[in-house]
């Protein structure tokens, strides 16, 4: 989708993408609105409309490394490439059971992308989870849109298809 390629890794009996999504449209071809200002990001959420952006609206530094950030309204609209789906909560639970609830086995080791201390990060699964941060719509200062971006280099968050709109599922945040 959108010319992206996603390397995969097998963990347990499932294939997982090793790279975050960076799609600009849904599988059906409909564009996902690119929203750069925090006021419109909140309006999209208020009206139940999908939105995408790059962390700090910086596509040069963040797109290739972290993929895009999406609001919860894209979750069940066919954002994954053909043949793929966002994991259900039960699939995340299965992943956690497989790795023994040790999120460090999913995290990129070292300090290249993670802030200190990043203790326990071994990436023995090869998943290479990165701390792409998140964007919020609540309590944002409209005069300072960067206040809507949080936790880059500190936490990684992934959507599931069954957690509902507006929920993030963090895997072993720092």
C-alpha positions in Angstrom: 0.0 0.0 0.0 1.4 3.4 -1.0 4.6 1.7 -2.3 5.8 0.8 1.2 7.4 -2.5 2.0 7.3 -4.1 5.5 9.8 -6.7 6.6 8.2 -9.4 8.8 9.2 -11.6 11.7 7.6 -14.8 13.0 6.9 -14.8 16.8 5.1 -17.8 18.0 2.8 -18.9 15.2 2.1 -15.4 13.8 3.8 -13.1 11.3 4.4 -9.5 12.6 5.5 -6.5 10.6 8.8 -5.1 11.8 8.1 -1.6 10.7 5.3 0.8 11.6 2.6 1.6 9.0 3.2 4.7 6.9 0.1 4.6 4.7 -1.6 7.8 3.3 -4.8 6.0 2.4 -7.0 3.2 3.3 -6.9 -0.1 1.5 -10.0 1.0 -0.5 -8.0 4.0 -1.9 -9.7 6.7 0.1 -7.2 9.2 1.5 -6.6 9.6 5.2 -6.5 13.2 6.0 -3.1 14.6 6.8 -3.6 16.8 9.9 -0.8 19.0 11.0 -2.4 21.4 13.5 -3.7 20.3 16.9 -7.0 22.1 16.7 -8.0 20.2 13.5 -6.6 17.0 15.0 -9.0 17.4 17.9 -11.9 18.3 15.5 -11.3 15.1 13.5 -11.5 13.1 16.7 -14.6 15.0 17.8 -16.4 14.2 14.5 -15.1 10.6 14.3 -12.9 11.2 11.3 -9.6 9.5 10.5 -6.3 11.5 10.7 -2.7 10.9 10.2 0.6 12.8 10.7 4.2 12.4 11.5 5.6 13.1 15.0 6.1 16.9 15.3 4.9 17.0 11.6 8.4 16.2 10.7 8.3 13.7 7.8 12.0 14.0 7.1 13.3 12.9 10.5 10.4 10.6 11.6 8.7 9.0 8.6 11.2 6.4 7.6 12.1 5.5 11.2 8.8 5.6 13.1 6.1 5.6 10.4 3.0 7.7 10.8 0.8 8.4 13.8 -2.9 7.8 13.3 -6.0 8.7 15.4 -8.3 5.9 16.6 -10.8 6.4 13.8 -8.6 4.8 11.2 -8.3 1.5 13.2 -11.2 -0.4 11.7 -11.3 1.3 8.3 -8.9 -1.0 6.5 -5.6 0.7 7.1 -3.5 -2.4 6.9 -2.2 -3.6 3.5 -4.1 -6.3 1.7 -3.8 -9.7 3.5 -2.9 -8.0 6.8 -4.9 -6.7 9.8 -4.3 -4.8 13.0 -4.0 -7.3 15.7 -6.9 -8.1 18.0 -6.3 -7.7 21.7 -6.3 -11.5 22.0 -3.4 -11.6 19.5 -1.4 -9.1 21.6 -2.2 -11.2 24.7 -0.9 -14.3 22.8 2.2 -12.4 21.8 2.8 -11.5 25.4 2.3 -15.1 26.5 4.8 -16.3 23.9 7.5 -13.8 25.0 6.7 -14.4 28.7 5.4 -10.8 29.3 9.0 -9.5 28.8 8.5 -6.5 26.5 12.3 -6.0 26.5 12.5 -8.9 24.1 10.6 -6.8 21.6 12.4 -3.5 22.1 15.4 -2.3 20.1 18.4 -2.6 22.4 20.7 0.3 23.1 20.3 4.1 23.0 20.2 4.8 19.3 16.5 5.5 19.4 15.5 4.9 23.0 16.1 7.4 25.8 18.1 6.2 28.8 17.9 3.9 30.7 16.2 1.4 28.2 17.0 -1.3 30.7 16.1 -4.9 29.8 15.8 -4.2 26.1 17.3 -7.2 24.3 15.3 -7.5 21.0 15.8 -11.2 21.1 12.6 -11.6 19.1 13.9 -9.4 16.3 10.8 -7.3 16.4 12.8 -4.1 17.0 10.1 -2.0 18.6 10.9 1.7 18.4 9.7 4.6 20.6 7.7 6.6 18.0 5.7 8.5 20.6 2.1 9.6 20.2 -0.2 12.5 19.5 -3.1 13.5 21.7 -6.2 15.5 21.1 -7.1 16.4 24.7 -5.9 19.5 26.6 -3.8 20.8 23.8 -2.7 24.4 23.7 -3.9 25.7 20.3 -1.2 28.3 20.3 1.5 25.6 20.7 0.6 22.6 18.5 3.8 20.7 19.5 2.1 20.1 22.9 0.0 17.5 21.3 3.1 15.3 20.6 4.4 13.2 23.5 7.0 10.6 24.4 9.2 10.2 21.3 12.3 8.2 22.2 10.5 7.1 25.4 7.4 5.0 24.5 6.0 3.0 21.6 2.3 2.6 21.1 0.4 0.3 18.8 -3.3 0.1 17.9 -5.3 -3.1 18.2 -8.5 -3.7 16.3 -10.5 -4.6 19.3 -9.6 -2.1 21.9 -11.9 0.6 20.6 -11.4 4.1 19.3 -9.1 6.2 21.4 -7.1 3.5 23.0 -3.4 2.8 22.6 -1.6 -0.3 23.6 1.9 0.4 24.8 4.5 -2.4 24.6 6.9 -2.0 27.6 7.2 1.8 27.7 10.4 3.0 29.3 
